[in-house]
């Protein structure tokens, strides 16, 4: 079969090895990997000499066009996926917030209409659970059949679920091939500490962190894991940011339970000291960025494999909206931009020797595909999979500025970050969407990716078949 796109002379990176090879693409698929592959008369050759050839990243955690905190996140599906493409991310998972009394399949159809019209790279969804009363719990199974087998519960916010609903949802997930993810923080402690600091006139961004310190998240992580263990149900902890929670994940996995965790670049790169800065409001997200000890624990867990994925929790707001909390930290919309920065940051850390390039591919792409049931299409440079390919220049130096980003947000917490190496080009299903600072994709070109039912029964990822 003649290829119409040939990535020539680069080094292919997998989770296990790095080797020199050519990669041939026909249409939207990788069709052959080998040495000295020949280009046909109509084959476009991509010169990859001196470059790395990587699978596109998969961001398992974004909030696009999401109502929150009295506004809507500043990146819609077009802007968010455009930004993703320009950072080497070729698939995003967005969270659908179920409305009260809304069946889960209806929620999928509601959001997919918007995403299908706007997305420039492929996408899938998680469903955020608000209401399982009056038979709505049973509509989860139809959502799984539609290709959305992952559901998130919030232990915080006014729309968060009760402990009983969380437990009920976990129990039901085992029967239908679903995975429950959790935003773990102790809501009562958050409310108590928030009221305490406001009553004392302590209103700056620093007190966002002080009202949600390490133990507030850690205790909730432990509690969520205990419930999952009691049912032997799979659990995925989103945006893990603290040392206590990381230790609880490690222990549960050592005991043989199917507990998985993601962390985010902002937790790996910054510490809670950012909330003392003049622009501290820009860093307000939940859970907040934690202290140095937690940062070290996250890196250690990532290197051990006890944290399996890195995602962004991309949830951007404008500077003018962040200023709403100038005199009251509770009015700062929670969230930061990051979808364009994740893969470049993690690859830069690999380039500096902090982790290997293989580990960066593992946590940003391959493991995500395995956990969420799309490894039949995504997550690796492998014949038969989608040609989601990133050409990476390890020699390029890049300084992050908001001006160089491609979303709709007017600032970035990564301003001034100096990266060693940067993506040169991104291909989504064989189509060029980014090269050397310029976006080449098309609105509406992204497709909904139907994920397989999830069958995680142990800490190993090879059991999700």
N, C-alpha and C positions, 0 to 999 in steps of 0.2 A: 504494500500500500504506500503510494507516494505521499510524502509529507508536504504540507503547504507552509509550514513554519519550522525552522530548525535552529535550536539554540546550540551554538557550536563552540566547543573549546572551553567550557566553564567547569567548575567543580560543583557537583550535585551534593546537597546536604540533606541527610536523613537523620532520624533520631539516633541511629546506630553508627553511621559512618559518613565520611566525606570522600568523594572519589571523582576523578576526572571523567566526564562523559558528555556525549551529545544527547539532546532531547528533541525528539521529533513529534510534531503536533499535526494532526489532521482534523480540520474543522474545529471542534471544541474540545477534543480529547487528546491526551498524550497517547501516542501509539507505539513508540519505541524509545528505548534508552540503550545506548551503546557507544563504542568508540569508533571513530572514523566513519560516522554515518554520512551518506552522500546526499547532496541537495539535488532535487529534480529541477527541470527547466523552469517551473513556476513556483519554486520554493523560495520563500523569503528567509534569508539567513540572518540570525541575530548573533553578532560577534560577542561572545562571552569570555574571551581570553582574559585571564587575570581577574575574573569575577566569580562570585558564588551564584548558583542557581538554586532557588529556594521555593518551597510551596508557599502560596499566598497565606497570610495569617487569617485566622478566624477569630473575630472579636465576639465572645459569648455574652457580652453585657453592654448594651447601649440603650439609651432612652431618647428616641428621636420624636420630635413634635409631640412631646408629652406634657400635658397640663400638670403643673406642680407649683406650689407656693405662690399662687395668685398670678401665674404667668404660664408660658409655654416654652419649653426648651428651644434655644435659638437655632438649632440645626434641624431642618425637616429631613425627610428621607433622601431628597436629592443632595442637599448640602452635606449631610452626615456621611452618606456613602461615597460622595465625591472625595471628601476628606480622607475616608478610609482608603480608597484606591491609591491616593497620592502618598500614603504611608505604607503601602504594601499589604494592606488588608483587603482580601477579595470576597469575604463573606462576613456578614454581621448578623448577630441575633439581637432582635429588639424585643422589649417587654411590652406586651399588651396588658393594660390594666382593665380587668373585667369590671363592668359596671354592676352595681347591686341589682339583683334579679335577672342578670343577663346570662343565658346559656353560653358555655365556652365556645362552641362552634360559631355562634353569632358574632362573638368578639373577634374571632380569627377573620371572618369574612369582612367585618367592618374595617379592620386595620389593613388587611391585605389589599383592599381596593386602593387605598392611599399609597401604600408601598409600591405596588406594581406599576403605578403611574409615574413614580418619581425615582426609584432606586437605580443607581448606575452600576452597582455590583450585586451579586447574589445575596439573599437574605433568608433568614428564618425567624421564628418567634419562640419566646417563652410566654406563658400565660401567668399573670399575677392574680392570685386568688383573693377575692374579697368576700364572696358569698357562696356557700355550699348548701343553703337551706332549700327546702321545697323541691328536692330532686335534682338540684343543680350539680351536686356531687357526681351523679351518674352521667352527666354530659361530658365529663372528663374523658371517658372512653372514646366518644366520638371525635374529640379533639385529637387524641392519639392516632386514630385512624386517618385523620386529615393530615398527619405529618407533624403535629406539635405535641411531643410526648413529655415536655418539661414544664413544670409549674413552680411558681415562686410564691412563698408566703412571707409576709412581713410581720415581725414581732414588734414593730414600732409603727408610729403614725396613727392618725385617727381612723384610717381604713385598714389597719393591721388586724390579723385574725386573733382569736382567742387561743389559749393553749389547747383547748379541746378540739377546735376546728383544725389546728395544725396537726394534732395527733390523728384525727380522723382522716385527714388528707394523706398523711404518711401511710396509714394502714391501707387505704384504698389504692394507693399507687402500686403496691405490690401485685394487685390483681389484674392491672390493666397495662402493664409495661410502661409505666411513667416514672419520672424522676422528680423528686421534690427538692427545690432549692430554697434557701432561707436567708433572709436579711436578719441577722441575729444581733439584737441589742435589747436590753432590759427597759421596756417602755416606762414602767413605774419609776425606775431610778432616773431616767432621762427627765421625766416630768418633774420629779422632786428637785433634782439638782438645778434644773432650769429656773424653776420658781424661786429657789433659794438665791441664786446669783442675781436674778433680776431684782429681787427685794432688797438686795444689798447694793444696788446701783452698779453692778458689774456687768456691763453690757457690750464690751468689745468682742471681736472675733475670737480672742483667746478663750473666752468663756463658752464658746461653742465646743471647744475641745474639753474644757474643764467639766462641762455638763454631760459629756459622753466619754469619760476617760477609759483607760484600759480595761478595768474590771467590769464596766457596764456592758461592753461587748463580750468579754471573755466569759462572764457568767452565763450569758445567753447562748454562746457557742456550746458550753458544757451541757446546758439543759437540753438544747436541741439534739445534740449527739446522744444523750441518754435516752431520749424518746425513740430515736432511730434505732439504737441498739436494742431496745426492749422489743422492737418489732422485727429486727434484722432487716430493716428497710434501707434502701440506698438513700443517701443524703448528700447534697451538694451545697457547701457553704459559699455564698457569694462574697466578694470583696473582703476577704479575711485580712484583718489589719493589726492583730494583737498577739502577743507572745502566749498568753494563757490559752487562747483558742487554738493556736498552732500546736501547742503541746497536747491538747485534747484530741485533735485530729490525728496526730502521730500515734497516740496511745490506742485510739479506736482502730486504726488501720493495723497496728501491730497485733491487736486481738482478733483480726480477721474480718472486721466489719466493713461494708461497702460505703465508707465515708470519704468524700472528695472535697477539695477546696480550691478556690481561685484566689489570687491576690491581684493587686493593681499596681501599675508603674508608679503612681504617686506615693504609695506606701513604701515602695522599695527605694525611692530616690529622695524623698523629703522626710523631715521629722516635724513634730508638733510645733517646733519653734517658728514655723511659717506663720502661725496665727498671731505672732507678736509683731509681724511686719506691718508696714503702712497699708499694703495691699492684702492683708490677711484675709479679708472677706472673699477674695478670689479663690482661696484654697478651701473654703467651707464646703464640705461634702460629708455624707454620713454613710458609714462610720467615718469620723474624722481621722486625719493622719495622726499617727501615734508617736511615741517616744523612740529614742535610739535603740533601747533594748528590744522593743517589738520589731523594729526594722531589721535588726540582726537576726531575730528569730524567724522572720519571714524568709530572709535569704537562705538561712540554714535549712528550713523546711522545703524550700523550692529545690535546693541542690540535692536533698535526700530523696525527693520524689513524693513527699507527703503533701505538698501543694502541687497539684497537677497542671494547673492552667494559670495564665496571666490574661486578664481582660481589663477593660478600661473604666467601666461604669460611666461611659461618656454621657454627660448630662449638662450641657453648657447653657449658661445664661449671660446676658449682656452686662457690661460694667455698670450701666445705669440701674439695672435690677439688683445687682450685688450691693449697690449703695443704699438700697432700702433699709439695710440693717446697720447703718452707720451709728445709730444710737440704741440699737436693740438687735443682738445677734440672732434672735429667733426669726427675724424678718428677712434674713439673708437666704435667697434661694439656694438649696443644697445641690451642689454638683459642679463638675469641672469638665472642660473639653479634654480629650485624650486620644480619640480614635486614630488620628494621624501620627501620633507620637509613640504608640505602644511598640510596634515592631522595630522602628528605628532605634528606640531606646534599648530594648532588650538585645538587639544585634550589636549595638555599640558596647554594651556591657560584655558581650561575648568577645568582641574585638579587643577589648581591654584585658581579657583573660579572667574576668570575674566568674563567668560560666563558659561553657563551650557553645559553639554555634549549633551543635546537635541538640543541646538542652534548650536553646532559644526556639528552635523549630518544634521541639517536643511540646513546650508549654504554650506556645503561641498558635500552633496549628494542629499537629498530629493528635495530641491528647484531647483537644476540644472536639475534633471529628469523632474520635472513638467514644467519648463520654456521651455525646448528644446524638449519636446515631446517623452521622452523615459521612462516615469513613468509606462508604462505597463510592463516593464522589469527590471528597475533599480531603485535605490534610497531608498529602504526600506527593512527591514527584514519582509517579508510578504509572506504568502503562494501564490504560483503562480509566484512569481518573480524569476529572476535568483539568484542562490546561490553565490552572490558576498558578501563575509562575511569576516570581520576583527575581530580577537580576540585581545583584547587590555588589556595590563597589566598596570594598573594605578600605580602600585608600582615601576615599573622599572625606573631607572634613566639612561638617555642616553645623552651623549655629542656628538654633531654632528662634524664629521671630514670628509673631502673629501675621506679619505681612507676607511671609512665605507659606503660610498655611492656606488651606483651600475650603474651609468651612464658612459658616456665616457668623461666627463669633468674633467679637472685637478685641479679644485678649486671649492670652494663653498663660497658664501657670508655668509652662516650659520656656518662657521667654529667656533667651540668653544661654540656654543649655547647649553645651558643646559636645557634639556627637562624633565618635570616631567611626567612619563608614556611614553610608546612606544608600537606600534603594535608588537604583538608576532607572529602572523601568518595572511596570506592573502590567501583567496580562490577566484578564478575566475571561475564562473559557476561550483562550486563544486570541482574544481581542486586546489590542493595546489600549490601556486606559490612562497610563501615566508614563512620562519619560522626561527626566532631567528638569523637574520643576513645573512641567506643563501637563494639564489634564486633557485627555483625548477621548474620554468615554462619552456615553450618550444617556440622557435622561430616559428612564423606562427600560433600559437594557438589562437591568438586574432581574433575576428570576427567584421565585419562591422555591426554596429547597425543602422537600418533604423528608423529614427525618424518620428513621426506623424506630419502632418501639424499643424501649430501653430495658435491658436485662442485666443490670449490674448486680451481682450477688456476692462479690468479694472485692477486696482492694485492687485486684488486678484488672487491667483494662481490656484484656483479650477475651473476657467473658461476655462482652456486649455484642453478641452476634445475632 
